[in-house]
Amino acid sequence: MTYAAGAPVTVGVDGSPASLDAVAWAADDAGRRGRSMRLVYVNSWPAYTYAMWPAWGPPESRDGQEAGRLIVTDAARHAAVTAPATRVTTEVVDGGPASVLLDRAEHSALLVVGRRGTGGFPQLVVGSVATQVAIYAGCPVAIVPEHPAPAAGDGPGVVLGVDGSDQCQAAIEYAFTEASLRGRKLTAVRSWYWPSDDPAIVEPAPLPAHHLLEQQRLVSEGLAGWAEKYPDVEVRTVIAHHRPARALLDAAAGAEMLVVGARGSGGFRALLLGSVGETVARHAHCPVVIVRS
C-alpha cells in the first residue's frame, strides 16, 4: 500500500469531545509515520439550505466559517499536545460532509473521524455519510470512539479481520505496518458461523477438528509472506465460532485498534453493508480502521 510522498493524515473535526479524541489519536499516528496532519471542518449549512433558497441562493456562510476557524484552531492546539513536532494545517470548507471528506481522502494517507460528532458529522456512523466515507474513500478510514480505552500491555495488539479474499490484502498490509510501528502483536481473526448456530436457537458446538484446520489454513494462506516481511511482529491466530461482529468485538477487547477490509467474500463480506459494520463501528472500544482494496 503506497501513497504520494507527503500525503497527510486528514481529520474531520466538528468541535465535539469525540472529534478532539480523534485529533489526538490521529496526531499520534501521524507522528509515528512522520506525516503531517490536515484538520478539516465542514460548514454544511449553505450546502443543505441551497435548495430552500432557489431565488437568491443560500444564506451567508460567514458565521459558520468563523465558528469553523475557532474549532480547527482549538483542534490544532490539541494536536500539538500529542505530537508537537508534527506539522498541522487547517481548512474550513462549505459543503456536504461526505463529499468534502471523500474529496480530501483522495490525497490523504488516512482519514480519521470521531464516532460521536455533534456538529458537522452527527450521522457519521449510523447513516449515509458513514457508508459513503467508509466504502468509497480513496484511503483507509479510522473511526475513533469517544474516550477510546487504553490498549492493554498484554492485550491482542492490532486485531485484523481475515476473510481469505484477495481484497483483504490491503487491510493485512495496513495491520502489519501498524503493529510494527507500535511494537505490538497482530491478532488475526477468522469467523466461522452458520445461521443455525445462533445462540438464540442453540448453543454453538465447538468446531469439528477438520473445520478448525481448514480455517487455520485459510488464515495462514492469507498472511503468507507478511510475517517474513515483518519479522518483528508476533502473529496470533483466533478462529472464532461466532457471528462476525461478535468475533471481532470479543477479539478487540484491550486492542490497540481493529483493522478490517471494506470489501470481502468470506467471514466479513457484509462488514460495511449492514448490521455487522454498524455494530463493530458503534461498539468497539478501540479505533476501527477500514481499508479498501
C-alpha positions in Angstrom: 0.0 0.0 0.0 1.7 3.2 -1.1 0.7 6.9 -1.0 2.1 10.0 -2.6 5.0 11.4 -0.7 3.8 13.9 1.8 0.2 12.8 1.9 -1.2 13.9 5.2 -3.4 12.3 7.9 -6.7 14.1 7.5 -9.1 14.6 10.4 -12.7 15.6 10.2 -13.4 17.9 13.1 -16.6 19.4 14.5 -15.7 20.7 18.0 -17.2 17.7 19.9 -15.2 15.8 22.5 -15.2 12.8 20.2 -13.7 15.0 17.5 -10.9 16.0 19.8 -10.3 12.4 20.8 -9.9 11.6 17.1 -7.5 14.5 16.7 -5.3 13.2 19.5 -5.3 9.7 18.1 -4.5 11.0 14.6 -1.7 13.2 15.9 -0.1 10.1 17.5 -0.5 8.1 14.3 0.9 10.9 12.1 3.9 11.3 14.4 4.7 7.6 14.2 4.5 7.7 10.4 6.4 11.0 10.0 3.4 12.6 8.2 1.7 16.0 8.5 -1.9 16.5 9.7 -4.7 18.3 8.0 -7.8 19.3 10.1 -11.0 19.9 8.1 -14.2 21.5 9.3 -17.2 21.2 7.0 -19.7 24.1 7.2 -22.7 22.2 5.9 -25.4 24.9 6.4 -25.0 26.5 3.0 -25.0 23.2 1.1 -28.1 21.9 2.9 -30.1 25.1 2.6 -29.4 26.0 -1.0 -32.4 24.1 -2.3 -34.6 26.1 0.2 -33.4 29.4 -1.2 -33.5 28.9 -5.0 -34.3 32.6 -6.0 -31.4 34.2 -4.2 -29.1 31.4 -3.1 -28.2 30.2 0.4 -27.7 32.4 3.4 -24.3 33.9 4.2 -21.9 31.3 5.5 -19.8 33.8 7.3 -21.0 32.8 10.8 -20.3 29.1 10.0 -16.9 29.9 8.6 -16.0 31.9 11.7 -17.1 29.1 14.0 -15.2 26.6 11.9 -12.0 28.6 12.2 -12.3 28.6 16.0 -12.9 24.9 16.0 -9.9 24.0 13.8 -7.7 26.4 15.8 -8.6 24.6 19.0 -8.1 21.2 17.4 -4.6 22.2 16.2 -3.7 23.2 19.7 -5.0 19.8 20.9 -2.9 18.0 18.2 0.2 19.9 19.3 0.0 18.5 22.8 0.2 14.9 21.5 2.6 15.5 18.6 4.4 18.8 19.0 6.8 18.1 16.1 4.0 17.3 13.6 3.1 19.9 11.0 -0.6 20.8 11.2 -2.7 22.6 8.6 -6.3 23.6 8.9 -9.2 24.1 6.5 -12.8 25.3 6.7 -15.0 24.3 3.7 -18.6 24.9 2.7 -20.3 21.7 1.5 -21.7 18.4 2.5 -19.6 16.3 5.0 -19.4 13.2 2.9 -18.5 14.9 -0.4 -15.8 17.1 1.2 -14.3 14.2 3.2 -14.2 11.9 0.2 -12.5 14.6 -1.9 -9.8 15.2 0.8 -9.4 11.4 1.2 -8.1 11.2 -2.4 -5.0 13.0 -1.3 -4.6 11.6 2.2 -2.7 8.7 3.8 -5.5 8.2 6.3 -8.9 9.8 7.0 -9.8 10.0 10.7 -13.2 10.8 12.2 -14.7 10.7 15.7 -17.5 8.3 16.4 -19.9 10.6 18.1 -20.0 14.0 16.5 -22.4 16.8 17.5 -21.5 19.3 14.7 -20.6 18.6 11.2 -20.6 14.8 11.3 -23.6 13.8 13.6 -24.6 10.8 11.4 -21.2 9.6 10.6 -21.5 6.0 11.9 -25.2 5.3 11.5 -26.2 7.0 8.2 -25.3 7.6 4.6 -22.3 9.7 5.4 -20.6 6.7 7.1 -21.5 4.4 4.3 -20.1 6.7 1.7 -16.9 7.6 3.6 -16.1 4.1 4.8 -16.7 2.4 1.5 -15.7 4.9 -1.1 -12.8 6.8 0.5 -9.6 6.6 -1.5 -7.6 5.9 1.6 -8.0 4.0 4.9 -10.7 5.4 7.3 -10.3 5.4 11.0 -13.4 5.7 13.3 -12.2 6.7 16.8 -14.6 6.2 19.7 -15.1 9.0 22.3 -12.6 8.3 25.1 -11.0 5.2 23.5 -10.0 2.6 26.0 -6.2 2.4 26.5 -4.6 -0.7 24.9 -3.7 -3.4 27.4 0.0 -4.1 27.5 -0.6 -7.8 27.3 -3.6 -7.4 25.0 -4.2 -8.5 21.4 -2.4 -5.5 20.0 -3.6 -4.8 16.4 -6.6 -7.0 15.6 -7.2 -7.9 12.0 -10.4 -9.4 10.5 -9.3 -12.0 7.9 -11.8 -13.5 5.4 -9.4 -15.2 2.9 -10.2 -13.0 0.0 -7.7 -11.2 -2.2 -9.4 -7.9 -1.3 -8.2 -8.4 2.3 -4.5 -8.0 1.4 -4.6 -4.2 1.7 -6.0 -4.5 5.2 -3.4 -7.1 6.1 -0.6 -4.8 4.9 -2.0 -1.9 6.9 -2.4 -4.0 10.1 1.2 -5.4 9.9 2.6 -1.9 9.3 0.7 -0.5 12.3 1.7 -3.4 14.5 5.4 -2.9 13.6 5.2 0.9 14.1 3.6 0.5 17.5 5.6 -2.5 18.7 2.5 -4.6 19.1 1.5 -8.2 18.3 -1.0 -8.8 15.5 -4.1 -10.9 16.2 -5.7 -12.3 13.0 -9.4 -13.3 13.5 -11.4 -15.6 11.2 -15.1 -16.1 11.9 -16.8 -19.4 11.1 -20.6 -19.3 11.6 -23.8 -20.8 10.3 -27.2 -19.2 10.9 -28.3 -22.5 12.6 -25.6 -21.9 15.2 -27.4 -18.8 16.5 -27.3 -18.8 20.3 -31.0 -17.8 20.4 -31.6 -21.2 18.7 -28.9 -23.5 20.1 -25.6 -23.2 21.9 -23.0 -23.4 19.2 -20.9 -26.6 19.4 -17.2 -26.5 19.2 -15.8 -26.5 15.6 -15.0 -30.0 14.3 -11.3 -30.6 14.1 -11.2 -30.7 10.3 -13.2 -27.4 10.1 -10.8 -25.7 12.5 -7.8 -26.9 10.5 -9.4 -25.6 7.3 -10.0 -22.2 8.8 -6.4 -22.0 10.1 -5.2 -22.9 6.7 -7.1 -20.1 5.1 -5.7 -17.6 7.6 -2.2 -18.9 7.0 -2.6 -18.5 3.3 -3.9 -15.0 3.7 -1.0 -13.9 5.8 1.6 -15.8 3.7 4.6 -13.6 3.1 3.7 -10.8 5.5 5.2 -12.4 8.6 8.5 -12.7 6.7 8.3 -9.1 5.6 7.6 -8.0 9.2 9.7 -10.4 11.3 9.4 -8.1 14.3 5.6 -8.7 14.5 4.4 -11.6 16.6 1.3 -13.1 15.0 -1.5 -14.8 16.8 -4.5 -16.5 15.1 -8.0 -16.7 16.5 -10.7 -18.9 14.9 -14.0 -17.8 16.3 -17.2 -19.8 16.1 -19.4 -16.7 16.4 -21.2 -14.1 14.2 -18.6 -11.9 12.6 -19.4 -8.8 14.7 -19.3 -10.7 17.9 -16.0 -12.4 16.9 -14.3 -9.1 16.1 -15.6 -7.2 19.2 -14.5 -10.1 21.5 -11.1 -10.3 20.0 -10.6 -6.5 20.1 -11.1 -6.2 23.9 -8.0 -4.3 25.1 -6.7 -3.9 21.5 -4.7 -1.0 20.0 -7.0 -0.9 17.0 -9.3 -3.1 14.9 -8.5 -3.3 11.2 -10.9 -4.6 8.6 -11.2 -4.6 4.8 -14.0 -2.7 3.1 -14.6 -5.5 0.6 -14.6 -9.2 1.3 -16.0 -12.5 0.3 -15.6 -14.6 3.4 -16.4 -14.3 7.0 -16.7 -10.5 7.0 -18.1 -9.9 3.5 -21.0 -7.7 4.7 -18.9 -5.7 7.1 -19.8 -2.3 5.8 -23.1 -3.1 4.2 -25.3 -3.9 7.1 -25.6 -4.6 10.8 -22.1 -6.1 11.2 -20.3 -2.9 10.2 -22.6 -0.7 12.2 -22.2 -3.0 15.3 -18.4 -3.0 15.1 -18.1 0.7 14.4 -20.6 1.6 17.1 -19.5 -0.7 19.9 -15.7 -1.2 19.6 -13.8 0.4 22.5 -10.8 0.9 20.2 -10.4 2.7 16.9 -11.7 0.8 13.9 -9.7 1.2 10.7 -11.4 0.3 7.4 -9.1 -0.3 4.5 -10.4 -0.6 0.9 -8.7 -3.0 -1.5 
